Amino acid sequence: MDKGIAIAGTIVIDIIKIIDSYPQTGELAKILNVSSSVGGCVPNTAIDLKKLDPDLQVYAYGKIGRDQNGSYVNSVLEKYNVDVIGIVQEDICPTAASDVMTCKENGVRTVFYNGTSNETLSFYDIKGKIMENIDRIKIFHIGYINQLDKLLADDDEFGTILASLLALIHSKGIITSIDLASFRSDPNLINKISTCIPYCDYIVINELEAGLMSQITIRDPICQKLNMENMKKAAQAIVNMGLQAAIVVHAPEGAYYVSREMTVYVPSLHLPNNYIKGNVGAGDAFCAGVLFGLYHDFSPEKCLQLGVACGAANLSESNAIDGMMSFQDVMKLSIKYQ
């Protein structure tokens, strides 16, 4: 059997509400539609990988409650033939959930998040199951690490428990990768995330997260224009924190692959008006494309092209997984809107 990709970290039920506009404090917005979907790094990225290639072995690692939402997560993952042996179910906390408020006009989302089960995911929840499966894994990806409170607890040797887990997995010859969720500036949190970087081959994050990690301003605070040179500098600064291979930074305008040896940039696709129905899960779709490319040893440019096309496919639907297509169809989309 070919080795596969392990996706670990956050698991969420998304309650997606399409609204007419996002209100100011104290104002009212009209809810136009309500739907539910799996969300978080694990379901989004794992299912996107299986939709790209149903024959790819994909393993899920995380924690859910022993509740209706947890059962729903497992059923959806099993529907796409994602291996769920690494998912722990517990009675003491409910499955994490988010209210995702998506503006109909522009597809921009605002998320209200209750972390519960994700915040208690521990070293021992993952270690044993990973070690049992280690010979069948080529890439181990975990996200969104800033929402995994117990794993970011202090460790005397490695700085954080998550860093010790990544060090263990990396020592077995596994390619390691991390992802973040957007967060407010917090020096303590940035320091905790930084402890993981020397044990990572790749980081796949957006431009806002790269700016926070590097303390480099990437978007003009007034007009929000992207500073491409600063985006590249931020990526280089994170590589210099001890990253083993490369960082991939994505933004609506395009994406960078930056290592010590090279810098590669690919612009976003030119999507038609009214194409975008929502951007929930777009970062995970991009990440799935990059991981798929790394798994198949694609060039950095082709990894970026696939990631950008996967992100564009995601934008065609309001939830996190319905927009993804097969690898062949995603590449056709890339050519159509290049």
Secondary structure, DSSP 8 states (H G I E B T S, - for coil): ---EEEEEE--EEEEEEEESS---TT----EEEEEEEEESHHHHHHHHHHHH-TTS-EEEEEEEESSHHHHHHHHHHHHTT-EEEEEEEESSS---EEEEEEETTT--EEEEEE-GGGGG--HHHHHHHHHHHGGGEEEEEEE-GGG-TTTTSEETTTEEHHHHHHHHHHHTT-EEEE--------HHHHHHHHTTGGG-SEEEEEHHHHHHHHT---B-TTT--B-HHHHHHHHHHHHTTT-SSEEEEEETTEEEEEESS-EEEEE-----TT-----TTHHHHHHHHHHHHHHTT--HHHHHHHHHHHHHHHTTSSSSSTT---HHHHHHHHHHT-
